[in-house]
Amino acid sequence: MNKLLIQSIGFYLNTLAIVAPQYAARKGFELFCWPRRIKMKPHQVEFLNKADEKFKLEYAGKKVQGYRWGNGSKKILLLHGWQSHSYWWRYVINRLSKEEFTIYSLDAPGHGLSEGDFLNLPHYSGLIEQFIREQKSLHAVLTHSFGGFATIYTLDRLQDLAISKLVVMAAPGEVEYFFQYYQKMLGLSKKTVELISAYFIKAIGHPPSYFKMVEFSKSLQVEGLIIHDKEDKEAPYKTAVEMNAAWKNSRLITTTGLGHNLKSKDLVEEVVNFI
């Protein structure tokens, strides 16, 4: 978004907070949960079209796009981050043995070729729960960014889910951080923030401050690999250090200079060796 549009949205919500507070609360919450869908490029679509299977899942009244590669006995699930899609995993998909693994990837609601225009942590978590329960068990779940946050939240609240290994790459630390960023970016007034916060609690059942990776990590029993870059500007590195300390059965790989996307052939090999 350009600066003028951002300022206009903030002014609109602050004005609504005065003249129509409940409407302002709902619109502000919806905006917080609205990912800007990035149009897929032809080469990305071409890669995903070469999957062994393209399938649709019904979730919360919408169709979720899924992909499958391989027919191996070990099932793996790939989960991307905010404003991304399944193509993010291309290097891992190409590297994994299709005889040893069955690789699934899902486009989150409002992302890639999935329907919808709404996503938050519990919503993504519900999709993850549904898919794992349908599969009964998974050898591994590989996650990036928001996908990692949603997966760890899911495993904390549902400790019976059968997963052997979990890879968490560049995961953010807490929802409160995003909420504060959103508030600052839009220039929201104190009244507007209070209204949206109250709506958030009503809609989700907890305030933004409840959702903290380090707290959810404490209950994890699954074997874990955490990968994070010291110069990640979207998800602070300290989250990885805190998670590693809280998650007893985890190992941390620290990189420098790869940023949030963590594009590296060496890291692909680390992930493949781990799973």
N, C-alpha and C positions, 0 to 999 in steps of 0.2 A: 504494500500500500504506500502511496505517496504521503508526504507530510500533511498536506492540506486535507486530504481525505481522512486521515487519522484524527486530526484536530476537529474536523466536522462531526465525526462519529462521537468523539468525547463530548463535544458541545451538545449534541443531540441527546445523549444519555443523561447528561447533567440537567438539561432543561426538562426532560421527561420526569426526572426524579422529583421535580417540584410540582409539575402539573398532573402527572399520572404515575405515581410512585410504583405501583404494582406492575404496571406495564414496563416501566424502566427496569425493574428487577428481572423480569422474565427475559427481556431483550438483551440485557447485559449478560445474563447467564448463557443464553443461546450463542451470543457472540464469542464468549470465552470457550465454548465447546464446538466452534465452527472451524474446521480445517479448510484452508484454501486449496481446493483440488488443483494439482499441477497436471496440465495436459501431458499425456504420455507421448513420447517421440516415436516415430516410425520404427527405429531400430530396437527400441525397448519392447514395443508390441510384437515385433518379429521374433525376438528372443523368447518371449513368454508364449507365443503361439506354437513354439516348437516343443513345449512340454508334452510329456507322454499322455497327459490328460488335463483338460480344463473342466472344472466343475463349479456348480453353484451351491451354496449353503443358504438355507433359510434361517435368518436370525433377526429377531425383533421386528418382524414384518418387512424386512428388506432382504435382497439377494446379495450375498457376499461372494466375491470371485475367489476361487481357489485353483491351485495348480499342483500337479504331481509329476515327479521325475523318478524313474526307477521302480524296481519291484523287489528290493532286498528285504530281508527279514527284520532289519532294524529301522524303525520308523522315526523320522525327524520332522519337526515343525519349525518353520522359519517365520519370524514375526518382525516386521519393519517398524520404523519410527514415524513420528508426526510429519505429515505432508510428504510421505514417500510411498513406495509400493514394492511389489515383489521383485522387481528388476534389481533392487539394491543388492540382492543376494547372488547375482549372476556368477561371481568368481567362486563362491563356495559351491554353488550348484554344479558348475563345470568341473570342479575339482573332486567332488565326492563320487565314490564308486556306485553306479546304478545297480550293480549286482548285489552289493552288500547292504545298500540303504534304499528305503522308500522315502523320498523327500517331498514334503508338503509345504506349500507357502500360501498364505492368505493375504489378500488386500483388505486392510481394516475398513470398516464402514466409513464412507466419505472419502476413500482413497482409491487410487488406481482405477480398476473397472468395477468396483463394488458400488452398490447403490447407497443412498443416504447423503446427508450433509452435516452429520452430527457425530462427535466422538468425545468421550471423556474416559477417565480411568475405569470406573465401574462398567461402562458400556463395552470397552475393549476387553476387560476381564471376563465379562459374560460370554463373549464370543470364544475366548480361549478355553474357558471351562467347557462350553458346549462341544468344541472340537475334540478336546482331550477325552471327554467322557464317551464320545462316539467311537473313538479309536481304542478306548479301554486302557491303553498304556502307550508310552512313547520312550524310545531310547534316549532322545535328547530334544531339547528346545533351544534354538539359537535366536537371540534377540538383539535388536539395535535400538538404542535411545528409548523412546516412549514405549516401545514393545517390551523392553526389559522391565520397566517400571510396572506395566500392566501384568506381566507374568509373575513377578515376585509378589505383587499384591494378591494375585490369584492363588499362589501357592501358600501364602500366609493364611488366607481365609478358608482354604480348602486343602487341608494337610493330608487328605487321603488320595489326592491325585497321583497316579503312578507315572513318575518321570525319573529316569536314572541320572541324567546329566543336564546341566543348564549353562549356557554361555550368555553372559550379559556384557554387551559392548556399549560404552558411552551412554550409560543410563543417567537420567536426571535424578536429583535427590529428593525433591519435595514439590508438591503442587503449590504450596504457598509461594514459592519462588516465581512460578509462572503467573500467579494471581497478582503479585506485587509488580511484576514487569508489565502486565496488562494494564494495571491501574496507572502506572507511571507513563506508559506509552500514550494512553488515551487522555491523560490529564483529568482523571475522574475525581469528582468532589468527594468529601468525606461522607456525605449523605448518600451519594450514588453507590459508593463502595459498601456501605452498611446494608443497603437494600439488596444488592447483588449477593453479598455474603449470606444474608438471611435466606434468600431464595436458594442458594447453593446448598445450605444445610437442609432445607425443606426437601429439595429434589434428590439429594444424594445420601442424606442421613448423617453426614459429618461435616465439620468445617474444613476448609482447605488445609489447615495446619495438621489435621489428622493423618494425612497421606505423606508419610516419610519412609523412604527406602531403608534407612538404617534400622528402623523399628520393625519393618516387615521382614528384613533379612535375618533377624534373630531366631526365627522359628524354622529356618530352612534346614532340611536334612539332606537334600539332593547334593551331589557332587558338582561343584561350580567352578567356572572359569570367568574371571572378571577382566575385561580389557578396557583401558581408558588412557587417554592422552593428557599429559600435563597442561597442554595449551588449548584444551577444549573450551571454546568460548560459549557454547550452548548448554553444556552440562558440566559444572565444576568438578575438577579432579578429586577434590576432597570427599566427594560422595563415594568414589570407588574405594578409597582408603578406609572410610568408616564402614562401608559394607563388608569389606574383607575382614575387618576386625570383628564384626558382629556375626558374620556367616562362618561358622566353624569349619565347614568342609569346603572351603573355597581357596583359590589361588589367584593372585593379582598379577597381570602383565601390564607394565607401565610403558607407554611410548612417548616420544617427544617429536613434535612437528607434523603429526598426522591429523591433528584437529578432530572434529566431531565425526567425520566420515570414516576415519580409520582405514583408508585404502592402502593395502600393503600385501604383497604376495607372502611375506614372512608370516603375517598374522593369519592369513588363510591356512597356511601349513600348521600353525599352532592350533587353530580351531579343529582342523581335520585330525590331527594327532590326538587331541583331547577326546574327541568323540569316537 
